[in-house]
Amino acid sequence: MNKIPSNRLLTLLRGFFLFLPLFLLFSPPVTSAIGLPTISFGVEDANTPQQVSTGLQVLFLLTILSVAPAIVLMTTCFTRIVIVLGFVRQAMGTQNMPPTQVIIGLAMFLSFFIMSPTLNAINDKALQPYLSEQITQEEALNQTLAPMRDFMFSQVNENELSLLSNITMNNEPYDKDDIPTMTLIPAFMLSELKRAFQMGFMIYVPFLVIDMVVASILMSMGMMMLPPVIISMPFKLLLFVLVDGWALIVGSLIQSFQ
């Protein structure tokens, strides 16, 4: 059996890889079977007021999408949940277990679960009427803010709200409608941080007791060179599993918003 010379084989391979893209591009059956999408961008002068309005709406939508994570952090229960779950991981001393992605994902879905009544109210009163062209965009925005304000007022602490109101407002507000949203949001965030750290303190106490007991036992046995964290971690994990810790943490978080 005749062997093909190596230089001839390289020439054949080069020709194959050179003409293969041309064949794929200009062969009618292949190009008809595989659709090649195209994307085009352009900037044109607006000739009508409707085109100007559409352009402004697109710009406004892109701006909202860019600040959407900040809106989620500032106006929902996500902040309290993710901080408490972070305290649980640090108190157990498991370093990166569970991973940060798991904690954020759990906090996000718990936030959707807790915020479901508020989201349903926004969908019924703002989104669906706006999509069916029953209300204007300004009315839809006002109908969206109302349930969010009710949720934040139900969780905000009076001390933080009074502090922000005294700083930003000249006159004392008579009711909730007199407090602007820009004052309510930072007060709500301060209240969430305060409650999250309070819950974190309560979570740390039992694990701290285990660390102290293990450290005392090791010192009494003369094992001063052995790190107590290595010995106490299995006991902390065992205690957390026996008391069904994740169910207790999640249940306490959900009940704290009721």
C-alpha positions in Angstrom: 0.0 0.0 0.0 1.5 3.3 -1.1 2.0 6.0 1.5 1.3 9.6 0.8 4.3 11.8 1.3 4.2 14.1 4.3 4.6 17.3 2.3 1.8 16.3 0.0 -0.4 15.4 3.0 0.2 18.9 4.5 -0.7 20.4 1.1 -4.0 18.5 1.0 -4.9 19.5 4.6 -4.2 23.1 3.9 -6.3 23.1 0.8 -9.1 21.3 2.7 -9.2 23.9 5.5 -8.8 26.7 3.0 -11.8 25.8 0.8 -14.0 24.4 3.5 -15.3 27.9 4.7 -15.8 28.9 1.1 -17.8 25.8 0.5 -20.0 26.4 3.6 -20.6 30.0 2.6 -21.4 29.5 -1.1 -23.0 26.1 -1.1 -26.8 26.7 -1.6 -28.0 23.6 0.3 -25.9 24.5 3.4 -26.7 28.2 3.5 -30.4 27.4 3.0 -30.4 24.9 5.8 -28.3 27.0 8.3 -29.6 30.5 8.9 -26.9 33.1 9.6 -28.4 35.9 11.8 -27.3 39.4 11.3 -27.4 42.3 13.8 -27.4 45.9 12.7 -27.2 49.1 14.8 -27.8 52.6 13.6 -28.5 56.1 14.7 -31.0 58.1 12.7 -32.6 61.5 13.1 -36.0 61.5 14.7 -38.6 62.9 12.3 -41.7 62.6 14.5 -42.5 63.1 18.3 -43.4 59.4 18.5 -39.8 58.4 17.5 -38.4 60.8 20.2 -40.7 59.3 22.8 -39.7 55.7 21.8 -36.0 56.6 22.1 -36.5 58.1 25.5 -38.4 55.0 26.7 -35.6 52.7 25.5 -33.0 54.9 27.3 -35.1 54.9 30.5 -35.5 51.1 30.3 -31.8 50.6 29.9 -31.2 52.8 32.9 -33.6 50.8 35.0 -32.0 47.6 34.0 -28.6 48.9 35.0 -29.7 49.9 38.5 -32.1 46.9 39.0 -29.7 45.0 41.4 -29.5 48.1 43.6 -33.3 48.5 43.6 -33.6 44.8 44.6 -31.2 45.4 47.5 -32.8 48.6 48.7 -36.5 47.9 48.5 -36.9 44.2 49.3 -36.1 41.7 52.0 -32.9 40.4 50.2 -30.5 42.4 52.4 -31.7 40.9 55.7 -31.8 37.3 54.4 -28.3 37.3 52.8 -26.7 38.9 55.8 -28.2 36.4 58.2 -27.2 33.4 56.0 -23.7 34.9 55.9 -23.6 35.0 59.7 -24.7 31.3 59.8 -21.8 30.3 57.6 -19.3 32.3 59.6 -20.6 31.1 63.0 -20.2 27.5 62.0 -16.7 28.2 60.7 -17.1 26.3 57.5 -15.2 28.9 55.4 -16.8 28.7 51.9 -19.4 26.0 52.7 -22.1 26.6 51.5 -20.7 28.5 48.6 -21.5 32.2 48.1 -23.5 31.4 45.0 -25.7 29.0 47.0 -26.3 31.6 49.7 -27.2 34.3 47.2 -29.5 31.9 45.3 -31.3 30.9 48.4 -31.6 34.5 49.5 -33.0 35.4 46.1 -35.7 32.7 46.1 -36.7 33.4 49.7 -37.0 37.1 48.7 -39.4 36.1 45.9 -41.4 34.0 48.3 -41.7 36.7 50.9 -42.3 39.4 48.4 -44.9 37.4 46.5 -48.0 39.3 47.9 -46.3 42.6 47.0 -45.4 41.4 43.5 -48.9 40.1 42.9 -50.3 43.4 43.9 -48.0 45.2 41.5 -48.9 42.8 38.7 -52.7 43.2 39.3 -52.8 47.0 39.9 -49.9 48.3 37.7 -48.4 45.9 35.2 -51.5 44.2 33.7 -53.6 47.5 33.4 -50.6 49.2 31.8 -50.1 46.4 29.3 -53.8 46.5 28.4 -53.5 50.3 28.0 -56.0 51.0 30.7 -53.7 53.3 32.6 -50.8 55.6 31.7 -47.1 55.1 32.4 -47.2 57.6 35.3 -50.2 55.9 36.8 -48.5 52.5 36.5 -45.4 53.9 38.3 -47.6 55.3 41.1 -49.4 52.0 41.4 -46.1 50.2 41.6 -44.7 52.4 44.3 -47.8 52.0 46.6 -47.3 48.3 47.4 -43.5 48.7 47.8 -44.0 51.6 50.2 -46.6 49.6 52.2 -44.0 46.7 52.5 -41.2 49.1 53.6 -43.4 50.9 56.1 -44.4 47.5 57.6 -40.7 46.7 58.3 -39.0 50.1 58.9 -38.0 51.0 62.4 -39.5 54.2 63.8 -36.1 55.5 65.1 -34.4 55.2 61.7 -37.4 56.7 60.0 -37.5 59.7 62.4 -33.7 60.2 62.0 -33.9 60.4 58.2 -37.1 62.5 58.3 -35.5 65.1 60.6 -32.4 65.3 58.3 -34.2 65.5 54.9 -37.5 67.2 55.8 -38.1 70.7 57.3 -41.6 70.0 58.6 -42.7 67.1 60.7 -44.8 64.6 58.5 -48.4 64.0 59.5 -48.8 60.6 57.9 -47.1 58.1 55.6 -48.0 60.0 52.5 -46.0 63.0 53.6 -42.8 60.9 53.8 -41.0 60.8 50.3 -39.7 57.5 48.9 -36.2 58.8 48.9 -36.4 59.2 52.7 -38.1 55.9 53.2 -35.6 53.7 51.3 -32.5 54.5 53.4 -34.5 54.3 56.6 -35.7 50.9 55.5 -32.2 49.7 54.7 -30.9 50.9 58.1 -33.7 49.0 59.8 -32.9 45.8 57.8 -29.2 46.0 58.7 -30.1 46.5 62.4 -32.4 43.4 62.4 -30.0 41.3 60.5 -27.2 42.0 63.0 -29.5 41.3 65.9 -30.4 37.9 64.4 -26.7 37.3 63.7 -25.9 37.8 67.3 -28.5 35.3 68.4 -27.0 32.8 65.8 -23.5 33.3 67.1 -24.2 32.6 70.8 -24.7 28.7 70.7 -21.7 28.2 68.4 -19.6 30.5 70.7 -20.5 28.3 73.7 -19.3 25.2 71.8 -16.0 26.9 71.0 -15.5 27.9 74.6 -16.3 24.4 75.9 -13.9 22.7 73.5 -11.2 25.3 74.2 -11.5 24.7 78.0 -11.4 20.9 77.5 -8.3 21.1 75.4 -6.5 23.4 77.8 -7.4 21.1 80.7 -5.9 18.2 78.8 -2.7 20.2 78.0 -3.3 20.3 74.3 -2.6 23.9 73.9 -0.9 23.5 70.5 -4.1 22.0 68.9 -6.4 24.6 67.4 -9.8 24.5 69.1 -11.6 25.4 65.8 -10.6 22.1 64.2 -12.1 20.1 67.1 -15.2 22.2 67.6 -16.3 22.3 63.9 -17.6 18.7 63.8 -19.6 19.3 67.0 -21.1 22.5 65.6 -22.1 20.8 62.4 -23.6 17.9 64.5 -25.6 20.4 66.6 -26.8 22.3 63.6 -28.0 19.1 61.9 -29.6 17.7 65.0 -31.7 20.8 65.6 -32.6 21.1 61.9 -30.8 24.4 61.7 -31.6 25.4 58.1 -35.3 25.0 58.7 -35.1 27.1 61.9 -33.1 29.8 60.2 -35.4 30.0 57.2 -38.5 29.8 59.3 -37.3 32.6 61.6 -36.4 34.8 58.6 -39.9 34.3 57.0 -41.7 34.9 60.3 -39.6 38.1 60.9 -41.3 39.7 58.0 -44.8 39.0 59.2 
